[in-house]
Amino acid sequence: MQVEAGSLTRLAAVWFGAKTALTAVAGDGTTSSQSFAELNESANRIGSGMVELGVRRGDRVGVLAYNTPEVFQIWLGCEKHNLVREVLHTHIAMDDHVWSLDHVGATALLFDTRFTKEIESCRSRLQTVKHLIAIGPDAPEWAVPYADVVAAGRASEPLLDVDENAANFLQLSSGTTGHPKPWVKTYRSWQAVIDHNLHHFDTFGPGIPPVGLDDVNLHFHALQWAAGFQTLYPYLIRGARSVLLDDAEFDPEVIVDTILREGVTATFAPGPLWGPILDEVEKRGGIDHRLRRVVIFFGTPDLLDRTTKLLGPVWAHGFGSTEQGAITTRLLPHELDGHPERRASVGRSGGPFFEIAIKDQEGNTLAPGEVGEIAVRSAMSLGEYWGMPEKTAEATFPGDWFRPFDVGYLDEDGYLYYADRAVDTITIDGAVVYPHLVEAAVTGHPDVANCGVIGMGEPDRQSVVAVVQLRPGCSPDDELTSSILAFVRSTLTERECPARIEYRTELPTVLGGAKVQRAELRTQLTGAGR
């Protein structure tokens, strides 16, 4: 079936015209804005400008940039012109970017000039990239300035029909388990993601209206990761305004100021970053806000309780994977009424056409309460890893069930309890310990800012090691270690309790602190002879 590429951006311009679509806040605090009509024209110009430069329909186009208005325009422009955008996460090493660009045969690379030195250092190793386009000031002489590409483009609509199964963009995994893997998001599966997320936001809970014209959606985390994946289009096509905050630096004070100044009603927040934002809210004695839809990933029960206390029942605790592109399950505050035990779950399916099951290693469905691999099925799962047929085959159970290699169980009411990544489980005397559960317990301690838990020792006889990053003003000592261990013993079994606690001023993370890199943590401890 043929579909119009990027039609939603064109339709939003028709429907909402001169209304402000995007407010961008730069690192120095200056702001700029575009209407829906202006944003659509910018998308047309950058897409057609790249075609004029020599980028062909279907070519892969790498994008490495912080949150800037140009990234917003590139996203929409690539989609409208069938230029397959490859997401390059800003936290990932350049060697990984070089590998992925060559792996997918990218012919163009658009980069934020804050990465000029890094790009220059690896430019000679880019085997397939022919066009380098610089976003921002001080473009190097070996790259084409973004403004020049836009100037060569056209404002007219491309009105391009594509096969619905054609690649729309490549979303890379977060890089916690090796080279980031490029997952192909087709036009069809992308439509399913947008539809699923619209249902999710429109049914956020009692008293919360569907997404509408008065909504303001804040992107303070990387637009090209889950923030944009889940929230960009649902708000755009309802005429809501998007606020894009430069994410080169994470500053909770700036984020809270932005929430108040712009009248923000919605945002996406990784749990490890949401905690410091709540700290800032608490420091101010609370805030008078308009928030009504906060999607939290990698949260803990304590973090959800704290959100309700400081901001009200405005959250959804989400679970998902790169390959789905949407919240797959969600827990809403009202679902805890009479069921406090559900605080430990990640909720139920976020949409009516999204299926969840727990499977054993052979793909057989397990009964409620039995721990196994989480498997999901929907049109959002349509796709493959680019150039990785073996990885694609490994990621599917019989019956078109996608397996993200996460472990958990379902209860009788269909609530999903996430345990951990399958590769990160710790084995002690034949029994399994899930690091995620230990990390959640440790981070509940008032002096702990973040935590990564790994197993050390022989594969079948490991010990649990917690590596802790403390909150500002706290210092590690034996007394604090004893306090943390006493704290976690109230919720963990003896087997799950850390045998040792290590302290670091900073943990190896990806996505601006959203996830701890356990493999890197293990390498660091092994290298230190611990």
DALINLIN-V199277 format. One record per backbone hydrogen bond with DSSP energy under -1.0 kcal/mol. CO is the residue of the C=O (numbers start at 1). NH is the residue of the N-H. If there is no record, write none. Layout:
CO	NH
CO	NH
This chain:
1	164
3	162
4	7
7	11
8	12
9	13
10	14
11	15
12	16
13	17
16	19
17	37
19	36
21	242
22	34
23	244
24	32
25	246
26	29
30	26
32	24
34	21
34	22
35	39
36	40
37	41
38	42
39	43
40	44
41	45
42	46
43	47
44	48
45	49
46	50
47	51
48	52
49	53
50	55
56	59
59	84
60	107
60	108
61	86
62	110
63	88
64	112
66	68
68	72
69	73
70	74
71	75
72	76
73	77
74	78
75	79
76	80
77	81
78	83
82	58
83	85
84	61
85	170
86	63
89	92
93	97
94	98
95	99
96	100
97	101
98	102
99	103
100	104
101	106
107	130
107	131
108	62
109	133
110	64
111	135
112	115
113	116
115	119
116	120
117	121
122	125
123	126
125	127
131	109
132	144
133	111
134	146
135	113
140	143
144	134
145	149
146	150
147	151
148	152
150	153
160	5
162	3
163	166
164	188
166	187
169	185
170	87
171	183
181	173
182	386
183	171
185	168
185	169
186	190
187	191
188	192
189	193
190	194
191	195
192	196
193	197
194	198
195	199
196	200
197	201
198	202
199	203
205	208
212	215
215	241
216	265
216	266
217	243
219	245
222	225
223	228
225	229
226	230
227	231
228	232
231	235
232	236
233	237
235	240
236	239
241	217
242	23
243	219
244	25
251	255
252	256
253	257
254	258
255	259
256	260
257	261
258	262
259	264
265	292
265	293
266	218
267	295
269	297
270	273
270	274
271	275
273	277
274	278
275	279
276	280
277	281
278	282
279	283
280	284
281	286
282	285
293	267
294	316
295	269
296	318
297	271
300	304
301	305
302	306
303	307
304	308
305	309
306	310
307	311
308	312
312	314
314	294
316	296
317	331
319	328
319	329
321	325
328	350
329	319
330	348
331	317
332	335
333	336
334	337
336	339
339	342
340	343
341	344
342	345
347	416
348	330
351	354
355	377
357	375
358	366
359	373
360	363
364	360
367	370
372	408
373	359
375	357
376	402
377	355
378	381
379	382
384	184
385	388
388	392
389	393
390	394
391	395
393	396
395	403
397	401
401	397
402	376
405	422
406	374
407	419
407	420
408	372
409	417
410	369
411	414
415	411
416	346
417	409
420	407
421	424
426	433
427	462
428	431
431	428
433	426
434	438
435	439
436	440
437	441
438	442
439	443
442	445
445	448
447	471
450	469
452	467
454	465
456	463
458	461
463	456
464	499
464	500
465	454
466	502
467	452
468	504
469	449
469	450
471	474
477	481
478	482
479	483
480	484
481	485
482	486
483	487
484	488
485	489
488	491
488	492
493	497
500	466
502	468
508	517
510	515
515	510
516	518
517	521
518	522
519	523
520	524
521	525
522	526
523	527
524	528
525	530
526	529
